[in-house]
Amino acid sequence: MEQGTSVFPVRWLFYGKDIMKRLKRELSYVVFLIPSLLLFGFCVVYPFLSGIQLAFTDWDGISRTYNFVGADNFTKLLSDKNVLQPIKTTAIYGLTVTALNNVLALFIATTLSKKLKGAAFFKTTFFIPLAISAVLASFVWKYIDSNLISILLGNSLLGKRETVLIGIILISLWNNLGSNIMIYMAGIAGISRDYEEASMIDGANGRQRFFNITVPMLMPSFTICITLTLTASLREFGTVLAATGGGPAGSSQTVAILIYDYMFKYSRAGYAQAISLVFMVFLMVIGLLLTKFFRSKEVEA
């Protein structure tokens, strides 16, 4: 008994000191997080919650007073014909950019992953546009479009309703292709050479190795690239605003530009908030469905 009574207090004292050290360490982490959490709450959480409230009002974006209108903004959205064209434009733009971006990025990443002369130069070349903002890239391409492209083709891509989306898609591909190339190259680098060597012994050609080994093993990269590219292109704003402002004649107006116009041009901030909330929910659903789909393919691979 005397030995037991002398041992247990020493153990509890040791454990108590260890627990206090852990608590101090965890408390120091929390203290450093407080400024970031306060900033995040002030700049993100509070405006988001305020935006939800304003979606049920007739606020014009300027006056300090507004009236609650219930779900009127959402019911108007269902019958608003002005929304149809931006939705169509956004869908065409988003799907086209996602498909072209990922196909080109995968092809370039596969090519650059091989031991080729000058590969480092081309990696840098594709990465440089990422350092340029969407607005600056749009202004650069507007200059190229109004001079070089107009001379070669006889007309401006961004100045005609029939070709304006082609011009904007080219700007987006040039500006954003590098990020997906890097992700795919990292995924290819992580694939073990044992799979390829075993398939070569079995007599598989390059095409068979690509579709039966490389593509399945790149499913985690597809999850990131396709999901992020689609959701980002569907909410495209800066490139379109700087390049065309939604013109000519609204032919390049996306949903994000429509929300901007209702907010600042037409002074219908409450209605704009309602559109943005519905659009946000739609993007969340698309992102979750794509992630779930590709995650299931990752398990199979």
Secondary structure by P-SEA (a helix, b strand, c coil): caaaaacaaaaaaaaaaaaaaaaaaaaaaaaaaaaaaaaaaaccaaaaaaaaaaccccccccccbbbbbcaaaaaaaaacccaaaaaaaaaaaaaaaaaaaaaaaaaaaaaaaccccaaaaaaaaaaccccccaaaaaaaaaaaaacccccccccccccccccaaaaaaaaaaaacaaaaaaaaaaaaaaccaaaaaaaaaacccaaaaaaacccccaaaaaaaaaaaaaaaaaaccaaaaaccccccccccccaaaaaaaaaccccaaaaaaaaaaaaaaaaaaaaaaaaaaaaaaaaac
